[in-house]
Amino acid sequence: MDVVTRWNSSLDMIERYLEQQQAIAAALLSSEVRRNAREIDNLDAADIADAEDIVKLLTPLKKATTVLCDESRPTISLIMPLKHMIQ
């Protein structure tokens, strides 16, 4: 699921799903999709809540890795502030 060199891709995928959730649900209800699929599983409210919790958990880690991967400036001085942000 993740791009090997960029683990944040799962977070990006979940965020995009949550943004487009209504459009995806509408598309899955279309007769054309239903005709070509035997069974379509939709995420329920608990699944959506779990996805939102995952986004809340992973977003600070994504921000930290993005900052630390910046090669244009020294990053050692950012480690403690980022550690506090993650906690």
N, C-alpha and C positions, 0 to 999 in steps of 0.2 A: 504494500500500500504506500509506504513512504518511498521517496526518492532516497537512495542510499546516502548520497552526499548532502542531503538537505532534509533532516527529520521533521522540520517544521511544516512539511507539506501536508501531513495529517491534520494539523491545526488549521491550515489554510482551507483544506477540503471541508472540514466540519463547519468552519465559519461561513463558507460559501453556501453550504447546504442550509444552514439556519437563515441566511439572508434570502435564499430562494425557495424556502420551504413551501409557501403558498403556491407558487408557480409549479413546483414539482408535484405537489398533491393534485393540482388541477390537471396536469399532463397525465398523471397516472389514472385519472378518472375518465380520460377520453376513450371513446369507443374503439379507436384505432389501436391504442396501446392494449386495451383489454382483449381485443380480438387476437392479438399476436402473443399474448402471455397467458400461460395457464393459471398462474397464481401470482398475485402482486402483494407483497407485504409492505404495509405502511408503518412508519414509526408512530408509536403512541405517545401520549403526553409524558409518560415516565422516560421514554427514550429521548425525547426532546429535552427534558430537564437534565438528563445525564449528559447530553451533548453540550448544553449550556454550561454545566459544571466543569466539563473537560476544558472548554474554552477559557473559563475563568482561571483554571489551574495552570494551563499551559501558556497563556498570554504573557505573564511576567518572564517565563523562561525564554520565550521567543524574543522578547525585548532584550533580555540579557545577552543571549547568544548573538543577536544582531549587533549590539554595541561592541561586544568583545571580538567579533570577527572583522571589525573595521581596522584595516591595516594602514590607514592614512594618519593615525595618531596613536600615541602610547595609550595602552589600556590598563596597565597594572594599577594605576591610581583609581580605576573605576570598580575594582573587584569588591571592595567593602561596601560601597553604596549599592551596588547591584545585589550583593548578598542580602542586605537589609530590605531591599525592594522585594526580593523573592520570598523572604520570610513573612 
